[in-house]
Each structure stands twice: as structure tokens, then as C-alpha cells.
Amino acid sequence: MIRSDALTRFAFRGIPVRGAIVQLGPTWKAVRTRNPDAASIQHVLGEACAAAALMFSNIKLDGQISLQLQGSGPLRLLLAQCSSDGTLRAIARPGEDANGEAMGFPELTRGATLAITIERQSRGNQRYQGIVPLEGDSLGEALEGYFEQSEQLPSRIWLMADGQAAAGLLLQRLPGELEDPDDWNRVTQLSETITPGEMLALPALDILHRLFHREPVEVFPQLDVRFSCPCSRDRVKDVLRSLGQAEIEAAARERGDVEVACEFCNEQYRFDAVDLGQIFSDFAPDATPRTRQ
């Protein structure tokens, strides 16, 4: 059983191939308990959490990467985000025709689009987005196509999730000549032998030894991953201001206050009439700036 969350990066010495293993125990439990309990949706959500961490493993930036799937089928929305500080959060929302029955990835995501968004805070909050064709029978196959088309990096991705853990394995062939053209095929074929039971239970170093004990593998220090949501009362105040005083006061009149729930962590924020008055008075156009004492 996976009792901690970690991302383990590795590379093959003398072969232009790199990889990463992510294993999520407590983080996946935190995400899973905050989302629908339909097995098919939770399975894809767990895979998306692992995929977001894997994709971030080889991106050197101060920011975050998001996988967002939107559709009109059984899975209406899926969003997984991983940030440079190792925090991860995710949500899934079923569509109207979700019936709780077991569904494969193509049926669950029919009519949907998948977007990969990279936000770089260290470069003036630059934002890049790519649309991923939902081709293949799994999320992993769709993301392999993204790396091939968008980054010209042949990649293989294995994603797994159950009720206790989520995990993933990524291999990427880097630019450069292979001394032996069979090197890439060999390491991918070795990786194909991994089983869900091993990925979701064994430590990462044991998995690497089990797969590549005859290969020259260099393992880098593990990176911590954890569930966290950056929502706060101040951020919710900013959202309320953006909606406008008239709309918010109209909503407050119906029940006497306004309650906002974060979809990621289920935290509840309540604002009464006094709170709302303070929110908008502080930012009124003719408000006199306050002087600190």
C-alpha cells in the first residue's frame, strides 16, 4: 500500500531516455473523498492526478500545469492541477447521462475535448494551452499523442488508479541519436511488464529495480507531492467583487448572507451583510484611501 506521495525522476545513462514515477496515496484519498463516487469517473480522475504530476516532472518552471476535460457526455468536467511547489488538486463532475455503470474511457469522454494549460509565473504570468485529441482507449494514449505532436518527444505513459492509490510511469525519448536503435524499444517493452498491483503497492525504487535492474539507471532525489488548495477567504472576496455589488446584494437579500463553497476542497465561506458591506466599501470608486497608523 502507498502510504506517502512522491515523484521519482530517473534517466538512463548513455541512452537519451528519461522517465518518472509518481505514486499518490494520501493525496489521492483527499481528492477522491471530495468527488463523485462513481467508479468509472474516479478511475479517470485518479489517472488524471497521476498524469498531471508526471507532466510537471520534466517542466522547469514556477507555475502550474492543468489537464482539463470538458464534454457533454457522462463525464462533463475533469480538472487536475499540479503546481511547482508540489501541490495537487483535482475535481470531476458527471454529466446528466452518467448512470453509475462501468464505462471505458472512450464512452465516458465522448464528445469531450482535453486541454493542457501551462502557466509560467516566473515569466510574467505567461499562459500556454494546447488541445489534445481524445484518440485511443485511455487517457495515457491521448497524452502520448500530445507529447508526440506538441513537443516532438516520443513518450509512453502508464496510468493506474483504484480506491486506495493512483500511480503513473512516464518514459520519454529525448533528442539525440541512439547508439543502438533497439534501446528505446527495449526499455518500453520492459515497462510494459509492470502490473497495476506493483505500481499501486511497491516503492518506486523497487519498481525501477524490478523493471530495469540490467539497465544503467540514474535516480534523482524524490520530490514531495501533496494535496492542497490555494483557496482563501481573501480570494473569495475578490471573486465576489468581480461579480459586482448589485448582484451580490441581491443574492444576500434572499437568505441574509452569501455562502461560497470551493469545488476543490469543499471549504465553506460565509459572508453576512456586514462582511459584504465591508468588501465593497473598501473598494468603492470614491473611497478615501486609508492611512496606516
Phi and psi restraints in degrees (value plus and minus 20) as a CYANA .aco file:
   2 ILE   PHI    -101.6   -61.6
   2 ILE   PSI      96.0   136.0
   3 ARG   PHI    -124.6   -84.6
   3 ARG   PSI     -25.2    14.8
   4 SER   PHI    -162.8  -122.8
   4 SER   PSI     150.8   190.8
   5 ASP   PHI    -135.1   -95.1
   5 ASP   PSI     111.3   151.3
   6 ALA   PHI    -179.0  -139.0
   6 ALA   PSI     133.7   173.7
   7 LEU   PHI    -138.2   -98.2
   7 LEU   PSI     103.4   143.4
   8 THR   PHI    -135.5   -95.5
   8 THR   PSI      97.1   137.1
   9 ARG   PHI    -118.7   -78.7
   9 ARG   PSI     128.9   168.9
  10 PHE   PHI    -171.9  -131.9
  10 PHE   PSI     145.0   185.0
  11 ALA   PHI    -167.4  -127.4
  11 ALA   PSI     135.4   175.4
  12 PHE   PHI    -116.9   -76.9
  12 PHE   PSI     101.9   141.9
  13 ARG   PHI     -89.7   -49.7
  13 ARG   PSI     108.7   148.7
  14 GLY   PHI      63.0   103.0
  14 GLY   PSI     -22.5    17.5
  15 ILE   PHI    -149.1  -109.1
  15 ILE   PSI     108.5   148.5
  16 PRO   PHI     -95.6   -55.6
  16 PRO   PSI      45.8    85.8
  17 VAL   PHI    -157.5  -117.5
  17 VAL   PSI     112.9   152.9
  18 ARG   PHI    -144.5  -104.5
  18 ARG   PSI     146.9   186.9
  19 GLY   PHI    -179.5  -139.5
  19 GLY   PSI     156.6   196.6
  20 ALA   PHI    -176.4  -136.4
  20 ALA   PSI     128.1   168.1
  21 ILE   PHI    -143.9  -103.9
  21 ILE   PSI     111.0   151.0
  22 VAL   PHI    -141.0  -101.0
  22 VAL   PSI     118.6   158.6
  23 GLN   PHI    -154.5  -114.5
  23 GLN   PSI     106.5   146.5
  24 LEU   PHI    -142.8  -102.8
  24 LEU   PSI      97.2   137.2
  25 GLY   PHI    -129.2   -89.2
  25 GLY   PSI    -101.6   -61.6
  26 PRO   PHI     -77.5   -37.5
  26 PRO   PSI     -58.7   -18.7
  27 THR   PHI     -83.8   -43.8
  27 THR   PSI     -64.0   -24.0
  28 TRP   PHI     -85.4   -45.4
  28 TRP   PSI     -58.0   -18.0
  29 LYS   PHI     -82.3   -42.3
  29 LYS   PSI     -60.7   -20.7
  30 ALA   PHI     -84.1   -44.1
  30 ALA   PSI     -60.0   -20.0
  31 VAL   PHI     -90.1   -50.1
  31 VAL   PSI     -66.2   -26.2
  32 ARG   PHI     -81.6   -41.6
  32 ARG   PSI     -61.6   -21.6
  33 THR   PHI     -91.0   -51.0
  33 THR   PSI     -31.3     8.7
  34 ARG   PHI    -123.1   -83.1
  34 ARG   PSI     -10.4    29.6
  35 ASN   PHI    -153.8  -113.8
  35 ASN   PSI     149.5   189.5
  36 PRO   PHI     -74.7   -34.7
  36 PRO   PSI     127.1   167.1
  37 ASP   PHI    -113.7   -73.7
  37 ASP   PSI     -11.5    28.5
  38 ALA   PHI     -82.0   -42.0
  38 ALA   PSI     107.3   147.3
  39 ALA   PHI     -80.1   -40.1
  39 ALA   PSI     -62.5   -22.5
  40 SER   PHI     -84.2   -44.2
  40 SER   PSI     -63.1   -23.1
  41 ILE   PHI     -88.8   -48.8
  41 ILE   PSI     -61.4   -21.4
  42 GLN   PHI     -84.9   -44.9
  42 GLN   PSI     -54.3   -14.3
  43 HIS   PHI     -82.6   -42.6
  43 HIS   PSI     -67.5   -27.5
  44 VAL   PHI     -88.4   -48.4
  44 VAL   PSI     -56.4   -16.4
  45 LEU   PHI     -82.8   -42.8
  45 LEU   PSI     -63.4   -23.4
  46 GLY   PHI     -82.3   -42.3
  46 GLY   PSI     -62.5   -22.5
  47 GLU   PHI     -82.3   -42.3
  47 GLU   PSI     -58.9   -18.9
  48 ALA   PHI     -85.9   -45.9
  48 ALA   PSI     -57.6   -17.6
  49 CYS   PHI     -81.2   -41.2
  49 CYS   PSI     -66.7   -26.7
  50 ALA   PHI     -83.9   -43.9
  50 ALA   PSI     -60.5   -20.5
  51 ALA   PHI     -84.6   -44.6
  51 ALA   PSI     -61.1   -21.1
  52 ALA   PHI     -81.3   -41.3
  52 ALA   PSI     -62.2   -22.2
  53 ALA   PHI     -87.2   -47.2
  53 ALA   PSI     -60.7   -20.7
  54 LEU   PHI     -83.1   -43.1
  54 LEU   PSI     -63.1   -23.1
  55 MET   PHI     -86.5   -46.5
  55 MET   PSI     -51.1   -11.1
  56 PHE   PHI     -96.6   -56.6
  56 PHE   PSI     -39.1     0.9
  57 SER   PHI     -81.4   -41.4
  57 SER   PSI     -49.1    -9.1
  58 ASN   PHI    -134.1   -94.1
  58 ASN   PSI      -3.4    36.6
  59 ILE   PHI    -130.5   -90.5
  59 ILE   PSI      94.4   134.4
  60 LYS   PHI    -110.9   -70.9
  60 LYS   PSI      76.1   116.1
  61 LEU   PHI    -176.9  -136.9
  61 LEU   PSI     139.7   179.7
  62 ASP   PHI    -120.3   -80.3
  62 ASP   PSI      80.1   120.1
  63 GLY   PHI     150.5   190.5
  63 GLY   PSI    -161.8  -121.8
  64 GLN   PHI    -172.7  -132.7
  64 GLN   PSI     139.6   179.6
  65 ILE   PHI    -141.5  -101.5
  65 ILE   PSI     119.9   159.9
  66 SER   PHI    -148.3  -108.3
  66 SER   PSI     117.8   157.8
  67 LEU   PHI    -128.9   -88.9
  67 LEU   PSI      99.1   139.1
  68 GLN   PHI    -148.5  -108.5
  68 GLN   PSI     102.1   142.1
  69 LEU   PHI    -133.2   -93.2
  69 LEU   PSI     109.4   149.4
  70 GLN   PHI    -150.8  -110.8
  70 GLN   PSI     116.2   156.2
  71 GLY   PHI    -179.0  -139.0
  71 GLY   PSI    -195.7  -155.7
  72 SER   PHI    -138.2   -98.2
  72 SER   PSI      -9.3    30.7
  73 GLY   PHI    -115.8   -75.8
  73 GLY   PSI    -172.8  -132.8
  74 PRO   PHI     -80.1   -40.1
  74 PRO   PSI     -49.2    -9.2
  75 LEU   PHI    -130.3   -90.3
  75 LEU   PSI      83.6   123.6
  76 ARG   PHI     -99.3   -59.3
  76 ARG   PSI     -58.4   -18.4
  77 LEU   PHI    -169.4  -129.4
  77 LEU   PSI     117.5   157.5
  78 LEU   PHI    -162.4  -122.4
  78 LEU   PSI     109.9   149.9
  79 LEU   PHI    -160.2  -120.2
  79 LEU   PSI     102.3   142.3
  80 ALA   PHI    -145.3  -105.3
  80 ALA   PSI     110.8   150.8
  81 GLN   PHI    -148.1  -108.1
  81 GLN   PSI     116.2   156.2
  82 CYS   PHI    -148.7  -108.7
  82 CYS   PSI     112.0   152.0
  83 SER   PHI    -128.8   -88.8
  83 SER   PSI     144.5   184.5
  84 SER   PHI     -86.5   -46.5
  84 SER   PSI     -36.4     3.6
  85 ASP   PHI    -108.9   -68.9
  85 ASP   PSI     -12.2    27.8
  86 GLY   PHI      67.4   107.4
  86 GLY   PSI     -13.9    26.1
  87 THR   PHI    -107.0   -67.0
  87 THR   PSI     126.5   166.5
  88 LEU   PHI    -158.6  -118.6
  88 LEU   PSI     121.5   161.5
  89 ARG   PHI    -168.3  -128.3
  89 ARG   PSI     138.1   178.1
  90 ALA   PHI    -181.8  -141.8
  90 ALA   PSI     132.5   172.5
  91 ILE   PHI    -159.6  -119.6
  91 ILE   PSI     136.4   176.4
  92 ALA   PHI    -160.3  -120.3
  92 ALA   PSI     122.9   162.9
  93 ARG   PHI    -152.7  -112.7
  93 ARG   PSI     104.8   144.8
  94 PRO   PHI     -95.3   -55.3
  94 PRO   PSI     135.4   175.4
  95 GLY   PHI    -105.9   -65.9
  95 GLY   PSI     158.3   198.3
  96 GLU   PHI     -86.1   -46.1
  96 GLU   PSI     -48.3    -8.3
  97 ASP   PHI    -115.0   -75.0
  97 ASP   PSI      -6.9    33.1
  98 ALA   PHI     -92.8   -52.8
  98 ALA   PSI     105.6   145.6
  99 ASN   PHI    -138.9   -98.9
  99 ASN   PSI     -12.6    27.4
 100 GLY   PHI      64.1   104.1
 100 GLY   PSI     -26.5    13.5
 101 GLU   PHI     -96.8   -56.8
 101 GLU   PSI     135.0   175.0
 102 ALA   PHI     -85.6   -45.6
 102 ALA   PSI     110.9   150.9
 103 MET   PHI    -154.3  -114.3
 103 MET   PSI     126.6   166.6
 104 GLY   PHI    -100.2   -60.2
 104 GLY   PSI     147.6   187.6
 105 PHE   PHI     -78.2   -38.2
 105 PHE   PSI     -65.3   -25.3
 106 PRO   PHI     -80.4   -40.4
 106 PRO   PSI     -61.3   -21.3
 107 GLU   PHI     -91.3   -51.3
 107 GLU   PSI     -59.4   -19.4
 108 LEU   PHI     -84.8   -44.8
 108 LEU   PSI     -52.6   -12.6
 109 THR   PHI    -131.2   -91.2
 109 THR   PSI      -0.4    39.6
 110 ARG   PHI     -80.0   -40.0
 110 ARG   PSI     115.3   155.3
 111 GLY   PHI      55.5    95.5
 111 GLY   PSI     -12.1    27.9
 112 ALA   PHI    -116.9   -76.9
 112 ALA   PSI     143.0   183.0
 113 THR   PHI    -142.5  -102.5
 113 THR   PSI     127.6   167.6
 114 LEU   PHI    -140.6  -100.6
 114 LEU   PSI     105.4   145.4
 115 ALA   PHI    -138.6   -98.6
 115 ALA   PSI     118.1   158.1
 116 ILE   PHI    -127.4   -87.4
 116 ILE   PSI     102.1   142.1
 117 THR   PHI    -139.3   -99.3
 117 THR   PSI     108.2   148.2
 118 ILE   PHI    -135.0   -95.0
 118 ILE   PSI     104.2   144.2
 119 GLU   PHI    -135.5   -95.5
 119 GLU   PSI     100.7   140.7
 120 ARG   PHI    -127.7   -87.7
 120 ARG   PSI      83.3   123.3
 121 GLN   PHI     -91.8   -51.8
 121 GLN   PSI     -49.8    -9.8
 122 SER   PHI     -95.1   -55.1
 122 SER   PSI     -26.5    13.5
 123 ARG   PHI    -141.6  -101.6
 123 ARG   PSI      26.5    66.5
 124 GLY   PHI      50.6    90.6
 124 GLY   PSI      15.9    55.9
 125 ASN   PHI      36.2    76.2
 125 ASN   PSI      24.1    64.1
 126 GLN   PHI     -91.0   -51.0
 126 GLN   PSI     126.5   166.5
 127 ARG   PHI    -153.2  -113.2
 127 ARG   PSI     108.0   148.0
 128 TYR   PHI    -144.1  -104.1
 128 TYR   PSI     119.1   159.1
 129 GLN   PHI    -157.3  -117.3
 129 GLN   PSI     117.2   157.2
 130 GLY   PHI    -148.5  -108.5
 130 GLY   PSI     120.2   160.2
 131 ILE   PHI    -113.6   -73.6
 131 ILE   PSI     110.2   150.2
 132 VAL   PHI    -124.9   -84.9
 132 VAL   PSI     100.8   140.8
 133 PRO   PHI     -83.2   -43.2
 133 PRO   PSI     113.2   153.2
 134 LEU   PHI    -104.5   -64.5
 134 LEU   PSI      51.5    91.5
 135 GLU   PHI    -123.8   -83.8
 135 GLU   PSI     126.7   166.7
 136 GLY   PHI      78.8   118.8
 136 GLY   PSI     159.0   199.0
 137 ASP   PHI    -120.8   -80.8
 137 ASP   PSI     -12.6    27.4
 138 SER   PHI    -175.0  -135.0
 138 SER   PSI     144.7   184.7
 139 LEU   PHI     -83.0   -43.0
 139 LEU   PSI     -59.0   -19.0
 140 GLY   PHI     -78.8   -38.8
 140 GLY   PSI     -63.1   -23.1
 141 GLU   PHI     -86.2   -46.2
 141 GLU   PSI     -57.4   -17.4
 142 ALA   PHI     -83.6   -43.6
 142 ALA   PSI     -61.0   -21.0
 143 LEU   PHI     -92.5   -52.5
 143 LEU   PSI     -50.3   -10.3
 144 GLU   PHI     -80.1   -40.1
 144 GLU   PSI     -60.8   -20.8
 145 GLY   PHI     -84.3   -44.3
 145 GLY   PSI     -55.3   -15.3
 146 TYR   PHI     -82.5   -42.5
 146 TYR   PSI     -68.0   -28.0
 147 PHE   PHI     -83.2   -43.2
 147 PHE   PSI     -58.1   -18.1
 148 GLU   PHI     -85.9   -45.9
 148 GLU   PSI     -62.6   -22.6
 149 GLN   PHI    -106.1   -66.1
 149 GLN   PSI     -61.5   -21.5
 150 SER   PHI    -107.1   -67.1
 150 SER   PSI     -53.3   -13.3
 151 GLU   PHI    -140.2  -100.2
 151 GLU   PSI     -19.4    20.6
 152 GLN   PHI      33.3    73.3
 152 GLN   PSI      19.3    59.3
 153 LEU   PHI    -139.4   -99.4
 153 LEU   PSI      86.6   126.6
 154 PRO   PHI     -76.0   -36.0
 154 PRO   PSI     107.9   147.9
 155 SER   PHI    -159.4  -119.4
 155 SER   PSI     132.3   172.3
 156 ARG   PHI    -149.1  -109.1
 156 ARG   PSI     116.1   156.1
 157 ILE   PHI    -152.8  -112.8
 157 ILE   PSI     109.1   149.1
 158 TRP   PHI    -136.7   -96.7
 158 TRP   PSI     103.0   143.0
 159 LEU   PHI    -143.0  -103.0
 159 LEU   PSI     119.1   159.1
 160 MET   PHI    -165.6  -125.6
 160 MET   PSI     127.3   167.3
 161 ALA   PHI    -178.1  -138.1
 161 ALA   PSI     125.3   165.3
 162 ASP   PHI    -159.5  -119.5
 162 ASP   PSI    -182.5  -142.5
 163 GLY   PHI     -92.3   -52.3
 163 GLY   PSI     -32.0     8.0
 164 GLN   PHI    -132.5   -92.5
 164 GLN   PSI     -48.1    -8.1
 165 ALA   PHI    -173.0  -133.0
 165 ALA   PSI     141.8   181.8
 166 ALA   PHI    -154.3  -114.3
 166 ALA   PSI     125.0   165.0
 167 ALA   PHI    -174.0  -134.0
 167 ALA   PSI     142.7   182.7
 168 GLY   PHI    -177.8  -137.8
 168 GLY   PSI     133.7   173.7
 169 LEU   PHI    -149.4  -109.4
 169 LEU   PSI     110.4   150.4
 170 LEU   PHI    -142.9  -102.9
 170 LEU   PSI     114.0   154.0
 171 LEU   PHI    -146.0  -106.0
 171 LEU   PSI     117.0   157.0
 172 GLN   PHI    -154.8  -114.8
 172 GLN   PSI     113.8   153.8
 173 ARG   PHI    -109.4   -69.4
 173 ARG   PSI      99.7   139.7
 174 LEU   PHI    -104.7   -64.7
 174 LEU   PSI     140.5   180.5
 175 PRO   PHI     -78.4   -38.4
 175 PRO   PSI     121.0   161.0
 176 GLY   PHI     117.1   157.1
 176 GLY   PSI     135.9   175.9
 177 GLU   PHI     -99.8   -59.8
 177 GLU   PSI     117.0   157.0
 178 LEU   PHI    -107.2   -67.2
 178 LEU   PSI     105.1   145.1
 179 GLU   PHI     -80.0   -40.0
 179 GLU   PSI     -58.4   -18.4
 180 ASP   PHI    -138.7   -98.7
 180 ASP   PSI      93.1   133.1
 181 PRO   PHI     -76.8   -36.8
 181 PRO   PSI     -37.9     2.1
 182 ASP   PHI    -105.2   -65.2
 182 ASP   PSI     -26.0    14.0
 183 ASP   PHI     -77.8   -37.8
 183 ASP   PSI     -69.1   -29.1
 184 TRP   PHI     -82.6   -42.6
 184 TRP   PSI     -65.3   -25.3
 185 ASN   PHI     -81.8   -41.8
 185 ASN   PSI     -58.0   -18.0
 186 ARG   PHI     -85.9   -45.9
 186 ARG   PSI     -68.1   -28.1
 187 VAL   PHI     -89.9   -49.9
 187 VAL   PSI     -52.2   -12.2
 188 THR   PHI     -91.1   -51.1
 188 THR   PSI     -57.6   -17.6
 189 GLN   PHI     -87.1   -47.1
 189 GLN   PSI     -56.8   -16.8
 190 LEU   PHI     -82.9   -42.9
 190 LEU   PSI     -60.7   -20.7
 191 SER   PHI     -86.4   -46.4
 191 SER   PSI     -50.0   -10.0
 192 GLU   PHI     -81.3   -41.3
 192 GLU   PSI     -39.4     0.6
 193 THR   PHI    -101.4   -61.4
 193 THR   PSI     -27.1    12.9
 194 ILE   PHI     -87.4   -47.4
 194 ILE   PSI     123.3   163.3
 195 THR   PHI    -132.4   -92.4
 195 THR   PSI     135.5   175.5
 196 PRO   PHI     -76.8   -36.8
 196 PRO   PSI     -58.1   -18.1
 197 GLY   PHI     -80.2   -40.2
 197 GLY   PSI     -57.7   -17.7
 198 GLU   PHI     -94.1   -54.1
 198 GLU   PSI     -66.3   -26.3
 199 MET   PHI     -83.4   -43.4
 199 MET   PSI     -53.1   -13.1
 200 LEU   PHI    -114.5   -74.5
 200 LEU   PSI     -13.8    26.2
 201 ALA   PHI    -157.7  -117.7
 201 ALA   PSI     -59.8   -19.8
 202 LEU   PHI     -99.7   -59.7
 202 LEU   PSI     128.1   168.1
 203 PRO   PHI     -82.0   -42.0
 203 PRO   PSI     133.7   173.7
 204 ALA   PHI     -78.1   -38.1
 204 ALA   PSI     -61.2   -21.2
 205 LEU   PHI     -85.3   -45.3
 205 LEU   PSI     -54.7   -14.7
 206 ASP   PHI     -87.0   -47.0
 206 ASP   PSI     -57.6   -17.6
 207 ILE   PHI     -84.7   -44.7
 207 ILE   PSI     -64.4   -24.4
 208 LEU   PHI     -82.7   -42.7
 208 LEU   PSI     -60.6   -20.6
 209 HIS   PHI     -86.4   -46.4
 209 HIS   PSI     -61.7   -21.7
 210 ARG   PHI     -83.1   -43.1
 210 ARG   PSI     -57.3   -17.3
 211 LEU   PHI    -105.8   -65.8
 211 LEU   PSI     -62.0   -22.0
 212 PHE   PHI    -146.2  -106.2
 212 PHE   PSI      13.4    53.4
 213 HIS   PHI     -85.8   -45.8
 213 HIS   PSI     -35.1     4.9
 214 ARG   PHI    -122.7   -82.7
 214 ARG   PSI     -14.8    25.2
 215 GLU   PHI    -128.1   -88.1
 215 GLU   PSI     132.1   172.1
 216 PRO   PHI    -100.7   -60.7
 216 PRO   PSI      70.0   110.0
 217 VAL   PHI    -125.4   -85.4
 217 VAL   PSI     112.0   152.0
 218 GLU   PHI    -126.8   -86.8
 218 GLU   PSI     104.9   144.9
 219 VAL   PHI    -126.1   -86.1
 219 VAL   PSI     111.8   151.8
 220 PHE   PHI    -115.6   -75.6
 220 PHE   PSI     142.3   182.3
 221 PRO   PHI     -76.1   -36.1
 221 PRO   PSI     122.0   162.0
 222 GLN   PHI     -88.5   -48.5
 222 GLN   PSI     129.6   169.6
 223 LEU   PHI    -129.9   -89.9
 223 LEU   PSI     115.2   155.2
 224 ASP   PHI     -95.3   -55.3
 224 ASP   PSI     123.6   163.6
 225 VAL   PHI    -147.1  -107.1
 225 VAL   PSI     121.3   161.3
 226 ARG   PHI    -172.0  -132.0
 226 ARG   PSI     132.5   172.5
 227 PHE   PHI     -96.0   -56.0
 227 PHE   PSI     112.8   152.8
 228 SER   PHI    -180.6  -140.6
 228 SER   PSI     126.0   166.0
 229 CYS   PHI    -143.4  -103.4
 229 CYS   PSI     107.9   147.9
 230 PRO   PHI    -102.5   -62.5
 230 PRO   PSI      -9.0    31.0
 231 CYS   PHI     -84.8   -44.8
 231 CYS   PSI     133.6   173.6
 232 SER   PHI    -177.6  -137.6
 232 SER   PSI     146.8   186.8
 233 ARG   PHI     -83.0   -43.0
 233 ARG   PSI     -58.4   -18.4
 234 ASP   PHI     -85.2   -45.2
 234 ASP   PSI     -59.2   -19.2
 235 ARG   PHI     -86.4   -46.4
 235 ARG   PSI     -57.7   -17.7
 236 VAL   PHI     -85.6   -45.6
 236 VAL   PSI     -57.2   -17.2
 237 LYS   PHI     -78.8   -38.8
 237 LYS   PSI     -61.6   -21.6
 238 ASP   PHI     -81.7   -41.7
 238 ASP   PSI     -58.7   -18.7
 239 VAL   PHI     -84.3   -44.3
 239 VAL   PSI     -64.0   -24.0
 240 LEU   PHI     -82.1   -42.1
 240 LEU   PSI     -61.2   -21.2
 241 ARG   PHI     -82.0   -42.0
 241 ARG   PSI     -59.0   -19.0
 242 SER   PHI     -86.4   -46.4
 242 SER   PSI     -46.0    -6.0
 243 LEU   PHI     -98.0   -58.0
 243 LEU   PSI     -41.6    -1.6
 244 GLY   PHI      81.7   121.7
 244 GLY   PSI     124.1   164.1
 245 GLN   PHI     -83.8   -43.8
 245 GLN   PSI     -61.4   -21.4
 246 ALA   PHI     -82.5   -42.5
 246 ALA   PSI     -64.7   -24.7
 247 GLU   PHI     -86.6   -46.6
 247 GLU   PSI     -62.1   -22.1
 248 ILE   PHI     -88.9   -48.9
 248 ILE   PSI     -61.6   -21.6
 249 GLU   PHI     -86.9   -46.9
 249 GLU   PSI     -52.3   -12.3
 250 ALA   PHI     -85.6   -45.6
 250 ALA   PSI     -61.3   -21.3
 251 ALA   PHI     -86.1   -46.1
 251 ALA   PSI     -56.6   -16.6
 252 ALA   PHI     -89.2   -49.2
 252 ALA   PSI     -52.1   -12.1
 253 ARG   PHI     -84.7   -44.7
 253 ARG   PSI     -47.9    -7.9
 254 GLU   PHI     -89.4   -49.4
 254 GLU   PSI     -51.8   -11.8
 255 ARG   PHI    -154.6  -114.6
 255 ARG   PSI     -23.8    16.2
 256 GLY   PHI      75.1   115.1
 256 GLY   PSI     -33.8     6.2
 257 ASP   PHI    -176.3  -136.3
 257 ASP   PSI     159.5   199.5
 258 VAL   PHI    -145.8  -105.8
 258 VAL   PSI     111.2   151.2
 259 GLU   PHI    -137.3   -97.3
 259 GLU   PSI     114.5   154.5
 260 VAL   PHI    -145.9  -105.9
 260 VAL   PSI     110.3   150.3
 261 ALA   PHI    -132.8   -92.8
 261 ALA   PSI     112.5   152.5
 262 CYS   PHI     -95.5   -55.5
 262 CYS   PSI     106.8   146.8
 263 GLU   PHI     -89.1   -49.1
 263 GLU   PSI     -45.3    -5.3
 264 PHE   PHI     -99.6   -59.6
 264 PHE   PSI     -64.1   -24.1
 265 CYS   PHI    -138.0   -98.0
 265 CYS   PSI     -23.1    16.9
 266 ASN   PHI      48.5    88.5
 266 ASN   PSI      -7.0    33.0
 267 GLU   PHI     -85.3   -45.3
 267 GLU   PSI     116.5   156.5
 268 GLN   PHI    -123.8   -83.8
 268 GLN   PSI     113.0   153.0
 269 TYR   PHI    -142.0  -102.0
 269 TYR   PSI     103.7   143.7
 270 ARG   PHI    -135.7   -95.7
 270 ARG   PSI     115.7   155.7
 271 PHE   PHI    -149.2  -109.2
 271 PHE   PSI      99.5   139.5
 272 ASP   PHI    -109.7   -69.7
 272 ASP   PSI    -195.0  -155.0
 273 ALA   PHI     -80.9   -40.9
 273 ALA   PSI     -56.9   -16.9
 274 VAL   PHI     -86.8   -46.8
 274 VAL   PSI     -63.3   -23.3
 275 ASP   PHI     -79.9   -39.9
 275 ASP   PSI     -65.2   -25.2
 276 LEU   PHI     -86.9   -46.9
 276 LEU   PSI     -59.5   -19.5
 277 GLY   PHI     -80.0   -40.0
 277 GLY   PSI     -61.0   -21.0
 278 GLN   PHI     -86.4   -46.4
 278 GLN   PSI     -60.0   -20.0
 279 ILE   PHI     -77.8   -37.8
 279 ILE   PSI     -66.9   -26.9
 280 PHE   PHI    -106.7   -66.7
 280 PHE   PSI     -46.0    -6.0
 281 SER   PHI     -89.8   -49.8
 281 SER   PSI     -53.4   -13.4
 282 ASP   PHI     -85.9   -45.9
 282 ASP   PSI     -44.7    -4.7
 283 PHE   PHI    -141.4  -101.4
 283 PHE   PSI       1.8    41.8
 284 ALA   PHI     -85.4   -45.4
 284 ALA   PSI     125.5   165.5
 285 PRO   PHI     -77.8   -37.8
 285 PRO   PSI     -53.4   -13.4
 286 ASP   PHI    -121.7   -81.7
 286 ASP   PSI      -4.9    35.1
 287 ALA   PHI     -87.2   -47.2
 287 ALA   PSI     119.5   159.5
 288 THR   PHI    -102.2   -62.2
 288 THR   PSI     104.3   144.3
 289 PRO   PHI     -75.2   -35.2
 289 PRO   PSI     118.5   158.5
 290 ARG   PHI    -106.1   -66.1
 290 ARG   PSI     125.0   165.0
 291 THR   PHI    -123.8   -83.8
 291 THR   PSI     109.2   149.2
 292 ARG   PHI     -89.1   -49.1
 292 ARG   PSI     119.7   159.7
